[in-house]
Amino acid sequence: MSSDASDFDPDRLSSLQFPEMPYTYSERDVALYALGIGACARDAVDADELKYVYHENGQQSIQVLPTFAALFSLGGLKFEVPGLQYDPRLLLHGQQYIEIYKPLPTNASLNNTVTVAGLHDKGKAAIVEMETKSYEKDSGALLCMNRTTVFLRGAGGFSKSSHPFSYSNYPKDKGSSVKIPKGQPFAVFEDCTLPSQALLYRLSGDYNPLHSDPMIAKIAGFTSPILHGLCTLGFAVRAIIKCICRGDSNMVKCISGRFLLHVYPGETLVTEMWLEGSRVIYQTKVKERSRAVLSGYVDLHGLSSSL
Ligand SMILES: CCCCCCC[C@@H](O)CC(=O)SCCNC(=O)CCNC(=O)[C@H](O)C(C)(C)COP(=O)(O)OP(=O)(O)OC[C@H]1O[C@@H](n2cnc3c(N)ncnc32)[C@H](O)[C@@H]1OP(=O)(O)O
């Protein structure tokens, strides 16, 4: 479904207004999310992960994994940009960038503001970047920011082909692809996803049928439903918290990931990690197909020099 170039007006982009989106979550949502990204799947009493699903050692509230913040951006899934038409069945999640400004509370009521952070005409596809800022309702404090990049196959060509449209409201180096170091990784973590992983993960709020409906998956070009990109990202960041943060998820400051290839539920994810100062560069591969499916970086607070 290619868009008609005559309908697209770049001047209208900056003035686009999206309604504020409330988002409320409870401790139950936090625990369900942790299970959805594989916490405690191999070991129900995992010393690093039980705290994400249970009040371990009498702790007052369960802890929240930093990638939970990505769920706040899902309300923007049904976005509309005037002059850009796309088939939602062909949408793929391209990238996710998350900044966390304070530890996520176990339950909260938030107000999300959504803006278009970028739009690019790639000819065969359109790339849309949506920025979501999440504020705590009571205090008004800014909790986190998400930048979600979606890759809309077949929706390119909406601008004049002699000068394809490209706009970003942030510096180019933020949230794009990373260079994987040549040396041996500092740590490697292997984790199996369940055949039912996407069915479990969707209960956290992304009900896109691409992840559950065999017919829709075929129309989208896959042999069967694929895993949510944010589920794969959750597995990768959980591996980094385990291997590098020694289980302390509050060390995570910022997360960037680019989805390189789809994952089928049931496949094994192998995450390789390299340290560059307080930055962890990572790459996740599907073991069965020996293919990289995700790469990016995670910036950490207070990384111990003893590592
Ligand atoms: C607001 C809230 C929204 C929430 C949305 C979440 C909804 C979810 O339910 C949906 C999902 O989770 S889908 C599952 C996760 N995602 C995937 O599996 C996609 C995996 N990636 C691919 O298949 C290809 O990289 C593919 C197909 C993406 C690109 O591959 P190619 O077509 O081969 O592209 P290529 O020719 O290499 O590059 C063309 C231009 O596009 C840029 N680009 C490539 N991959 C990108 C990516 N992953 N993200 C962003 N940009 C990307 C390239 O840089 C290139 O641009 P340029 O020519 O300027 O270099």
The ligand as an SDF file (V2000), in Angstrom:
LIG
                    3D

 60 62  0  0  0  0  0  0  0  0999 V2000
    4.6910    3.4210   18.8900 C   0  0  0  0  0  0  0  0  0  0  0  0
    4.6490    1.9840   19.4260 C   0  0  0  0  0  0  0  0  0  0  0  0
    4.8990    0.9640   18.3450 C   0  0  0  0  0  0  0  0  0  0  0  0
    5.2580   -0.4230   18.8320 C   0  0  0  0  0  0  0  0  0  0  0  0
    5.5610   -1.3070   17.6550 C   0  0  0  0  0  0  0  0  0  0  0  0
    5.7700   -2.7470   18.0380 C   0  0  0  0  0  0  0  0  0  0  0  0
    4.8720   -3.6700   17.2630 C   0  0  0  0  0  0  0  0  0  0  0  0
    5.2930   -5.1240   17.4040 C   0  0  0  0  0  0  0  0  0  0  0  0
    4.1500   -5.8930   17.6970 O   0  0  0  0  0  0  0  0  0  0  0  0
    5.9400   -5.5630   16.1250 C   0  0  0  0  0  0  0  0  0  0  0  0
    7.0930   -6.4390   16.3330 C   0  0  0  0  0  0  0  0  0  0  0  0
    7.5260   -6.6950   17.4170 O   0  0  0  0  0  0  0  0  0  0  0  0
    7.8630   -7.0720   14.9020 S   0  0  0  0  0  0  0  0  0  0  0  0
    9.1330   -8.1330   15.5470 C   0  0  0  0  0  0  0  0  0  0  0  0
   10.4320   -7.4620   15.7920 C   0  0  0  0  0  0  0  0  0  0  0  0
   11.0360   -6.8970   14.6070 N   0  0  0  0  0  0  0  0  0  0  0  0
   11.5650   -7.6670   13.6220 C   0  0  0  0  0  0  0  0  0  0  0  0
   11.5230   -8.8720   13.6720 O   0  0  0  0  0  0  0  0  0  0  0  0
   12.2320   -6.9420   12.4700 C   0  0  0  0  0  0  0  0  0  0  0  0
   13.6050   -7.5110   12.2190 C   0  0  0  0  0  0  0  0  0  0  0  0
   14.2910   -6.7490   11.1830 N   0  0  0  0  0  0  0  0  0  0  0  0
   14.1290   -6.9900    9.8570 C   0  0  0  0  0  0  0  0  0  0  0  0
   13.3960   -7.8910    9.4820 O   0  0  0  0  0  0  0  0  0  0  0  0
   14.8680   -6.1240    8.8800 C   0  0  0  0  0  0  0  0  0  0  0  0
   15.9460   -5.5140    9.5480 O   0  0  0  0  0  0  0  0  0  0  0  0
   13.9900   -5.0090    8.2470 C   0  0  0  0  0  0  0  0  0  0  0  0
   12.8650   -5.6710    7.4020 C   0  0  0  0  0  0  0  0  0  0  0  0
   13.3870   -4.1180    9.3220 C   0  0  0  0  0  0  0  0  0  0  0  0
   14.8480   -4.1460    7.3600 C   0  0  0  0  0  0  0  0  0  0  0  0
   15.5470   -4.9590    6.4780 O   0  0  0  0  0  0  0  0  0  0  0  0
   15.7600   -4.5440    4.9560 P   0  0  0  0  0  0  0  0  0  0  0  0
   14.4350   -4.3630    4.2940 O   0  0  0  0  0  0  0  0  0  0  0  0
   16.7080   -5.5090    4.3620 O   0  0  0  0  0  0  0  0  0  0  0  0
   16.3850   -3.0950    5.1140 O   0  0  0  0  0  0  0  0  0  0  0  0
   17.7230   -2.5550    4.4840 P   0  0  0  0  0  0  0  0  0  0  0  0
   17.6380   -2.6090    2.9890 O   0  0  0  0  0  0  0  0  0  0  0  0
   18.8840   -3.2030    5.1530 O   0  0  0  0  0  0  0  0  0  0  0  0
   17.7000   -1.0320    4.9570 O   0  0  0  0  0  0  0  0  0  0  0  0
   16.8280   -0.0920    4.3720 C   0  0  0  0  0  0  0  0  0  0  0  0
   16.9060    1.1690    5.1900 C   0  0  0  0  0  0  0  0  0  0  0  0
   16.2430    0.9570    6.4320 O   0  0  0  0  0  0  0  0  0  0  0  0
   17.1620    1.1360    7.5380 C   0  0  0  0  0  0  0  0  0  0  0  0
   16.9210    0.0340    8.4770 N   0  0  0  0  0  0  0  0  0  0  0  0
   17.2090   -1.2620    8.2590 C   0  0  0  0  0  0  0  0  0  0  0  0
   16.8360   -1.9900    9.3150 N   0  0  0  0  0  0  0  0  0  0  0  0
   16.3230   -1.1380   10.2260 C   0  0  0  0  0  0  0  0  0  0  0  0
   15.7910   -1.2940   11.5280 C   0  0  0  0  0  0  0  0  0  0  0  0
   15.7240   -2.4900   12.1260 N   0  0  0  0  0  0  0  0  0  0  0  0
   15.3720   -0.1940   12.1880 N   0  0  0  0  0  0  0  0  0  0  0  0
   15.4660    1.0350   11.6220 C   0  0  0  0  0  0  0  0  0  0  0  0
   15.9740    1.2390   10.3740 N   0  0  0  0  0  0  0  0  0  0  0  0
   16.3780    0.1680    9.6950 C   0  0  0  0  0  0  0  0  0  0  0  0
   18.5520    1.0450    6.9610 C   0  0  0  0  0  0  0  0  0  0  0  0
   19.4780    1.8060    7.7140 O   0  0  0  0  0  0  0  0  0  0  0  0
   18.3490    1.5430    5.5460 C   0  0  0  0  0  0  0  0  0  0  0  0
   18.4330    2.9560    5.5370 O   0  0  0  0  0  0  0  0  0  0  0  0
   19.6630    3.6650    4.7480 P   0  0  0  0  0  0  0  0  0  0  0  0
   19.4450    3.2710    3.3450 O   0  0  0  0  0  0  0  0  0  0  0  0
   19.4740    5.1150    5.0130 O   0  0  0  0  0  0  0  0  0  0  0  0
   20.8940    3.0760    5.3670 O   0  0  0  0  0  0  0  0  0  0  0  0
  1  2  1  0
  2  3  1  0
  3  4  1  0
  4  5  1  0
  5  6  1  0
  6  7  1  0
  7  8  1  0
  8  9  1  0
  8 10  1  0
 10 11  1  0
 11 12  2  0
 11 13  1  0
 13 14  1  0
 14 15  1  0
 15 16  1  0
 16 17  1  0
 17 18  2  0
 17 19  1  0
 19 20  1  0
 20 21  1  0
 21 22  1  0
 22 23  2  0
 22 24  1  0
 24 25  1  0
 24 26  1  0
 26 27  1  0
 26 28  1  0
 26 29  1  0
 29 30  1  0
 30 31  1  0
 31 32  2  0
 31 33  1  0
 31 34  1  0
 34 35  1  0
 35 36  2  0
 35 37  1  0
 35 38  1  0
 38 39  1  0
 39 40  1  0
 40 41  1  0
 40 55  1  0
 41 42  1  0
 42 43  1  0
 42 53  1  0
 43 44  1  0
 43 52  1  0
 44 45  2  0
 45 46  1  0
 46 47  1  0
 46 52  2  0
 47 48  1  0
 47 49  2  0
 49 50  1  0
 50 51  2  0
 51 52  1  0
 53 54  1  0
 53 55  1  0
 55 56  1  0
 56 57  1  0
 57 58  2  0
 57 59  1  0
 57 60  1  0
M  END
$$$$
